């Protein structure tokens, strides 16, 4: 395993982290007696495999269902000083509720402290305000820190880049969990800001949200040769020293295997990446056209300023990926979350396009005449059954 200094925390962070949202039994709290023994054995085997390969950062959250409770059966049996444990608690308008939720987390984990506490999901200005205002959630986190229950405080976010930067620039946080990978590079300015503030940078779900790379399209497999899409994406992310760790959402012990193949290649990134990136970019130009690729985002309205709250930028981005790289299954998974994702994945899909006149909101786009047709095309290609966030599933 390789390790990187996790910003101002000075923790030596493995370049892969063991994310805790796939190996648990259910997405709801339940008595431990209802958890099947084979599920618990699998979770514990996954944690042991993680530590065996040098991944000592175990990451979870209060609302990852039974994850914390199940981890609480194994983490106390391990050498505490060798672990980096992170949990995450969402901001609340009532900071007392935030405190009660954290205490529940710590109780489930059966630990005296967590190394990292993330304010989970600073996705809107309102949630940022709940966090940083006097007497807010951050003040509670600081008290927990003073009590020795928390070592370092960060935040996770699925929010807009400008909001992430605004949060970083409060200079109140030691690290950030955010999205950034090959198919989604918009948050680079936030990463640069985090680097200036000497914050740790943790990349959320690069293999899942980064394109469902564990079941990639054949086209993506071909374009990423001689690497697998997972290894290419890992190498692309970790070739940037500003990034410290990538989450591996392991479901079973063997899920680490493909990721570990990245490690001996890190020193070869400058040779391996450019030809793959060139192929990927050329294919997108061939399929979508260079003019569209260079200008499609110009003048697009925010979903809040669009009739029906249609999330035009997100829909067009998913269309680009589906057409250029055959990421249709990924596109369906993300597209059909629109309307059900709340502030984690906001806006609506284009299934009610005929009910709205988009003329005015598209007036600043050079592609104003084509976009309604492209939105309808995306609905036809990716639309279907609604998808719920994982925390809303059984």
C-alpha distance (Angstrom), angle and dihedral (degrees) to the residues before:
residue distance angle dihedral
X1 . . .
X2 3.77 . .
X3 3.79 123.5 .
X4 3.78 135.0 -155.5
X5 3.77 131.4 -162.1
X6 3.82 105.3 -100.3
X7 3.77 96.7 -138.0
X8 3.79 120.5 -98.6
X9 3.81 91.7 -11.4
X10 3.82 87.1 74.4
X11 3.82 87.8 -146.8
X12 3.78 115.3 148.0
X13 3.79 98.2 -125.0
X14 3.82 121.7 -163.7
X15 3.80 111.3 -123.0
X16 3.82 87.1 -120.5
X17 3.80 124.0 50.4
X18 3.78 128.7 -160.6
X19 3.80 104.5 -119.2
X20 3.78 115.4 -155.7
X21 3.79 107.4 -148.7
X22 3.81 102.5 90.8
X23 3.79 109.4 43.7
X24 3.80 98.4 56.3
X25 3.79 122.0 102.3
X26 3.81 100.9 -123.2
X27 3.77 142.2 3.4
X28 3.78 91.3 -124.7
X29 3.78 133.9 66.4
X30 3.78 112.8 -99.8
X31 3.80 137.7 159.1
X32 3.78 112.8 -74.6
X33 3.80 88.7 -125.1
X34 3.82 88.4 68.8
X35 3.80 93.6 58.3
X36 3.82 110.4 99.8
X37 3.79 113.7 -118.7
X38 3.80 92.6 -127.8
X39 3.80 90.5 56.4
X40 3.79 92.1 50.3
X41 3.81 91.4 46.3
X42 3.81 89.5 51.9
X43 3.80 91.8 50.2
X44 3.78 92.2 49.2
X45 3.81 91.5 46.6
X46 3.80 88.9 51.0
X47 3.80 91.8 52.6
X48 3.80 91.8 47.0
X49 3.81 91.1 49.6
X50 3.81 89.2 48.7
X51 3.80 91.6 54.6
X52 3.80 92.2 41.6
X53 3.82 90.5 60.1
X54 3.81 92.9 44.2
X55 3.80 100.3 -98.6
X56 3.79 100.0 134.3
X57 3.81 97.0 159.0
X58 3.82 107.3 99.1
X59 3.80 111.8 -172.1
X60 3.80 128.0 -169.1
X61 3.81 141.4 139.6
X62 3.77 140.1 -135.4
X63 3.78 92.9 -109.9
X64 3.80 97.2 46.6
X65 3.78 86.6 103.9
X66 3.80 113.9 -122.9
X67 3.83 93.7 -7.2
X68 3.82 97.0 105.7
X69 3.79 93.6 43.5
X70 3.79 92.1 50.7
X71 3.80 92.7 45.4
X72 3.80 87.4 52.0
X73 3.80 88.5 68.3
X74 3.80 94.1 59.5
X75 3.81 110.8 23.2
X76 3.85 95.0 68.3
X77 3.83 88.8 55.7
X78 3.82 92.2 58.6
X79 3.83 129.4 79.1
X80 3.81 99.9 -84.4
X81 3.80 95.8 -155.2
X82 3.82 90.3 59.6
X83 3.81 94.3 54.8
X84 3.80 131.3 84.2
X85 3.81 104.5 -159.7
X86 3.78 121.9 -170.9
X87 3.77 128.5 -175.7
X88 3.78 128.8 173.6
X89 3.79 131.6 -143.1
X90 3.83 123.6 -170.5
X91 3.81 119.9 -120.3
X92 3.80 116.3 -103.4
X93 3.78 132.8 -160.7
X94 3.80 86.4 -129.0
X95 3.79 105.4 55.1
X96 3.81 90.2 -161.0
X97 3.80 87.3 66.9
X98 3.81 88.9 51.6
X99 3.82 89.1 53.3
X100 3.80 92.8 48.5
X101 3.81 90.5 50.1
X102 3.80 92.0 50.7
X103 3.80 91.6 49.3
X104 3.79 88.7 52.7
X105 3.81 89.4 51.7
X106 3.79 92.8 51.3
X107 3.79 90.7 46.8
X108 3.80 92.4 51.8
X109 3.81 91.9 46.9
X110 3.83 89.5 49.9
X111 3.80 90.6 -141.0
X112 3.79 132.0 129.9
X113 3.80 91.7 -134.8
X114 3.79 144.5 -3.8
X115 3.77 121.1 -128.6
X116 3.80 93.3 -143.0
X117 3.80 128.8 28.8
X118 3.78 114.7 -171.0
X119 3.79 122.6 -161.1
X120 3.79 92.8 -132.6
X121 3.78 120.0 -132.0
X122 3.80 110.7 -1.3
X123 3.79 87.8 179.7
X124 3.80 102.5 141.4
X125 3.82 136.8 38.9
X126 3.81 88.6 -112.3
X127 3.81 92.4 56.8
X128 3.80 90.0 47.9
X129 3.79 88.9 52.7
X130 3.82 91.6 50.6
X131 3.79 86.9 53.5
X132 3.79 105.3 45.7
X133 3.81 105.1 29.4
X134 3.81 117.8 106.0
X135 3.79 108.3 -78.7
X136 3.80 90.6 14.7
X137 3.78 131.4 129.4
X138 3.79 94.6 -75.5
X139 3.80 90.7 56.6
X140 3.81 88.2 52.9
X141 3.81 90.4 49.1
X142 3.81 90.0 51.6
X143 3.81 90.1 53.4
X144 3.80 89.6 50.5
X145 3.79 87.7 50.6
X146 3.81 90.9 52.0
X147 3.81 89.0 50.4
X148 3.81 90.8 54.2
X149 3.81 94.2 -114.1
X150 3.81 93.3 113.3
X151 3.80 128.3 34.5
X152 3.82 102.5 -171.2
X153 3.80 134.4 10.6
X154 3.78 126.9 -143.1
X155 3.78 139.7 148.4
X156 3.77 139.0 -123.5
X157 3.77 123.6 -144.3
X158 3.78 145.6 -177.6
X159 3.80 89.8 179.0
X160 3.78 133.9 120.6
X161 3.80 116.8 -69.6
X162 3.80 94.2 -113.5
X163 3.81 90.9 54.2
X164 3.81 91.1 48.6
X165 3.80 90.1 51.8
X166 3.80 91.4 47.4
X167 3.82 89.1 52.8
X168 3.80 92.9 47.2
X169 3.79 91.8 48.5
X170 3.80 92.1 59.8
X171 3.83 81.3 76.1
X172 3.79 88.4 -144.7
X173 3.79 98.4 116.8
X174 3.80 133.6 75.4
X175 3.81 97.2 -155.7
X176 3.80 144.5 1.4
X177 3.81 134.1 -139.3
X178 3.81 109.1 -152.7
X179 3.82 144.7 146.1
X180 3.80 121.6 -92.9
X181 3.81 128.9 137.7
X182 3.81 140.8 125.5
X183 3.80 97.8 -64.5
X184 3.83 94.2 40.4
X185 3.79 116.8 40.3
X186 3.81 100.3 149.9
X187 3.81 94.1 109.8
X188 3.79 95.6 63.0
X189 3.82 91.9 107.4
X190 3.81 88.1 56.0
X191 3.80 90.8 51.1
X192 3.81 89.5 49.9
X193 3.80 89.3 51.5
X194 3.81 91.2 48.9
X195 3.80 89.0 51.3
X196 3.80 91.0 52.7
X197 3.81 88.7 52.3
X198 3.83 91.3 47.2
X199 3.80 92.9 -119.1
X200 3.76 127.2 157.4
X201 3.81 113.2 -108.3
X202 3.82 119.5 -145.9
X203 3.82 118.8 -178.5
X204 3.80 114.2 -140.8
X205 3.80 119.9 -135.2
X206 3.83 100.3 -26.9
X207 3.81 93.3 171.2
X208 3.80 97.7 44.9
X209 3.81 105.7 32.0
X210 3.80 86.7 29.5
X211 3.80 91.2 70.0
X212 3.84 109.3 -57.7
X213 3.79 85.1 -86.8
X214 3.80 94.2 177.3
X215 3.83 86.5 72.1
X216 3.81 101.7 28.9
X217 3.77 127.5 176.7
X218 3.79 115.2 -99.5
X219 3.79 88.4 -117.9
X220 3.79 91.7 58.1
X221 3.80 90.4 46.4
X222 3.81 90.0 54.0
X223 3.81 94.1 45.8
X224 3.82 93.1 50.3
X225 3.81 96.2 52.3
X226 3.00 131.1 166.1
X227 3.82 85.2 28.6
X228 3.78 128.7 54.3
X229 3.83 114.2 -113.8
X230 3.82 89.5 -108.6
X231 3.80 93.3 52.9
X232 3.81 92.2 43.5
X233 3.80 91.6 52.0
X234 3.81 93.0 45.3
X235 3.79 91.0 48.7
X236 3.80 91.8 46.7
X237 3.81 91.3 53.1
X238 3.79 97.8 41.4
X239 3.81 93.1 46.1
X240 3.83 83.5 76.9
X241 3.83 109.0 76.2
X242 3.82 89.5 -156.1
X243 3.81 86.8 74.2
X244 3.77 115.1 75.2
X245 3.80 108.6 179.6
X246 3.81 141.6 9.1
X247 3.77 122.2 -148.2
X248 3.79 116.5 -120.4
X249 3.80 106.8 -162.0
X250 3.77 94.6 -153.6
X251 3.79 119.0 -164.3
X252 3.81 94.5 179.1
X253 3.82 137.8 3.8
X254 3.81 95.1 -92.1
X255 3.83 91.8 58.2
X256 3.81 89.3 85.1
X257 3.79 93.9 58.8
X258 3.80 100.2 83.5
X259 3.80 92.6 43.8
X260 3.80 92.5 52.4
X261 3.80 89.6 59.9
X262 3.83 86.1 71.2
X263 3.80 94.5 67.2
X264 3.83 101.0 74.7
X265 3.81 89.3 45.8
X266 3.81 97.8 56.4
X267 3.80 91.9 91.7
X268 3.82 89.3 53.2
X269 3.81 97.3 51.2
X270 3.81 93.8 110.5
X271 3.80 90.1 58.2
X272 3.82 100.7 36.6
X273 3.79 102.4 43.4
X274 3.84 106.4 52.2
X275 3.84 98.4 63.5
X276 3.83 91.5 46.7
X277 3.79 92.6 47.3
X278 3.79 90.1 48.4
X279 3.81 91.0 52.5
X280 3.78 92.2 48.0
X281 3.79 92.7 48.3
X282 3.80 93.8 45.3
X283 3.79 91.8 50.4
X284 3.80 91.1 51.6
X285 3.82 89.7 50.0
X286 3.79 91.3 48.2
X287 3.79 94.5 50.1
X288 3.79 101.6 35.1
X289 3.79 103.7 24.9
X290 3.79 125.9 -111.1
X291 3.80 94.9 -106.2
X292 3.81 91.8 55.2
X293 3.80 92.4 46.0
X294 3.78 91.9 52.1
X295 3.80 97.8 43.9
X296 3.81 111.1 23.0
X297 3.81 94.4 105.9
X298 3.81 95.8 48.8
X299 3.77 115.0 116.8
X300 3.80 96.1 -4.1
X301 3.81 115.5 152.2
X302 3.78 125.0 -122.6
X303 3.80 112.4 -106.9
X304 3.82 88.4 -111.9
X305 3.81 89.5 61.0
X306 3.81 94.7 46.2
X307 3.82 125.4 92.5
X308 3.78 108.4 -103.8
X309 3.83 89.3 11.8
X310 3.82 88.4 -92.5
X311 3.81 106.5 178.4
X312 3.80 96.1 -134.5
X313 3.84 98.3 172.9
X314 3.81 92.4 50.6
X315 3.80 93.5 46.2
X316 3.80 93.7 49.3
X317 3.81 90.8 47.1
X318 3.79 90.9 53.4
X319 3.82 89.3 47.7
X320 3.80 90.1 53.3
X321 3.81 91.8 52.4
X322 3.79 94.3 45.0
X323 3.80 93.1 50.7
X324 3.80 99.4 38.3
X325 3.82 100.1 41.0
X326 3.82 105.0 15.0
X327 3.81 89.5 -113.4
X328 3.79 89.3 155.2
X329 3.80 98.0 136.6
X330 3.78 90.6 48.6
X331 3.79 89.2 47.3
X332 3.80 91.6 51.8
X333 3.79 91.4 49.3
X334 3.81 92.7 52.4
X335 3.81 99.4 33.9
X336 3.79 94.6 53.0
X337 3.79 90.5 50.4
X338 3.81 88.8 67.7
X339 3.79 107.3 105.8
X340 3.81 91.9 25.8
X341 3.80 103.0 54.5
X342 3.80 100.0 77.7
X343 3.80 113.6 -162.4
X344 3.83 89.2 -22.2
X345 3.82 91.6 69.0
X346 3.80 107.7 4.3
X347 3.77 134.9 -166.0
X348 3.77 134.5 40.4
X349 3.80 134.9 -80.1
X350 3.80 124.2 -116.4
X351 3.80 99.1 -101.4
X352 3.83 91.8 113.2
X353 3.78 94.9 42.4
X354 3.82 93.4 129.6
X355 3.81 90.5 62.3
X356 3.80 94.4 63.8
X357 3.78 139.8 61.7
X358 3.80 108.8 -139.5
X359 3.81 95.9 179.0
X360 3.78 97.1 106.1
X361 3.82 97.7 41.7
X362 3.83 90.9 50.4
X363 3.80 96.2 47.1
X364 3.82 92.6 108.2
X365 3.80 95.6 50.6
X366 3.81 119.3 98.2
X367 3.82 85.9 -146.2
X368 3.80 96.7 49.8
X369 3.79 93.0 128.5
X370 3.82 95.2 50.8
X371 3.79 101.8 40.6
X372 3.83 99.2 78.1
X373 3.80 88.5 54.3
X374 3.81 91.1 47.4
X375 3.82 91.1 50.1
X376 3.79 90.6 51.8
X377 3.79 89.5 47.5
X378 3.81 90.7 52.7
X379 3.79 91.8 49.9
X380 3.79 88.7 52.4
X381 3.82 92.8 47.0
X382 3.80 100.9 40.5
X383 3.81 107.3 16.6
X384 3.75 123.9 108.2
X385 3.75 137.6 93.4
X386 3.79 116.8 21.4
X387 3.80 115.5 -107.2
X388 3.78 122.3 -144.0
X389 3.77 126.7 -149.1
X390 3.81 110.0 -98.0
X391 3.81 91.4 -111.1
X392 3.81 88.8 59.9
X393 3.81 93.5 55.1
X394 3.78 129.5 88.0
